[in-house]
Amino acid sequence: GERCELVFQRLQKIPDIEVNPTAGSFYIFPKIAAINPDCDHFAFDLLDQEQVVVIPGSAFGPSGKGFVRLACTVDKNRLTEAMDRFERFVHRQKTD
């Protein structure tokens, strides 16, 4: 829906993130391996530093490694804030 479209548009603009459009789901699975191949660490660090919750792709089996799952189930204001934080986090990973 509209909320996933918002998240998709934002993710597309972040360098080194690969993302495919969703097919009517409430979730988006961006590939974050170019930023951190360890999706568990990526998820924990994102939560710790920016209070944004994503599920490491590894939770969904071996093919999920290098991905994280974002839920598009909160309102648009919260999603926008989460994407601002996500973007800031990714930018920091690349400059460290």
C-alpha positions in Angstrom: 0.0 0.0 0.0 0.8 3.6 0.4 3.0 3.2 3.4 5.2 0.5 1.8 5.5 2.7 -1.2 6.8 5.5 1.0 9.4 3.2 2.5 10.3 1.7 -0.9 10.9 5.3 -2.3 13.1 6.2 0.6 15.2 3.0 0.4 15.7 3.4 -3.3 17.6 6.6 -2.7 20.0 5.2 -0.1 23.4 4.1 -1.7 24.3 0.4 -1.4 20.8 -0.7 -0.5 19.1 -3.0 -2.9 15.3 -3.1 -2.7 12.5 -4.6 -4.9 8.9 -3.3 -4.9 6.5 -5.2 -2.7 3.6 -7.1 -4.1 0.9 -5.9 -1.7 2.6 -7.0 1.4 3.1 -5.1 4.7 6.9 -5.8 4.7 9.9 -4.8 2.7 13.1 -6.8 2.5 16.0 -4.5 1.6 19.4 -6.1 0.9 21.9 -4.4 3.3 24.9 -6.7 2.7 26.9 -4.0 1.1 26.7 -2.0 4.3 27.1 -4.9 6.7 27.0 -8.5 5.6 26.0 -9.5 9.1 22.3 -8.7 9.2 22.0 -9.6 12.9 24.6 -7.0 13.8 23.0 -4.4 11.4 19.6 -5.0 13.2 21.0 -4.8 16.7 23.1 -1.7 16.0 20.2 0.1 14.3 18.0 -0.6 17.3 20.8 0.4 19.7 21.7 3.7 17.9 18.4 4.8 16.3 15.7 2.9 18.2 14.4 1.5 14.8 13.3 -2.2 14.9 14.0 -4.4 11.9 14.1 -8.2 11.8 17.4 -9.7 10.5 16.8 -11.7 7.4 18.6 -14.7 8.9 15.5 -15.3 11.1 13.8 -16.4 7.9 16.4 -18.9 6.9 19.7 -19.0 5.0 18.4 -17.1 1.9 17.5 -14.1 4.2 21.2 -13.5 5.1 22.3 -10.0 4.1 18.7 -8.7 4.2 16.5 -7.1 6.9 12.7 -7.0 7.1 11.0 -3.7 7.7 7.3 -3.6 8.6 5.2 -0.8 7.1 2.4 -1.2 9.6 2.8 2.1 11.6 1.4 5.5 10.5 3.2 7.6 7.9 4.6 10.1 10.3 6.3 7.3 12.3 7.5 5.6 9.1 9.0 8.9 7.8 10.8 9.3 11.1 12.0 5.7 11.1 13.3 6.2 7.5 15.2 9.4 8.5 16.8 7.4 11.3 17.5 4.4 9.1 19.2 6.7 6.5 21.3 8.5 9.2 22.4 5.1 10.5 23.4 3.8 7.1 25.3 7.0 6.4 27.2 6.6 9.6 28.1 3.0 8.9 29.7 4.1 5.6 31.8 6.9 7.2 33.0 5.0 10.2 
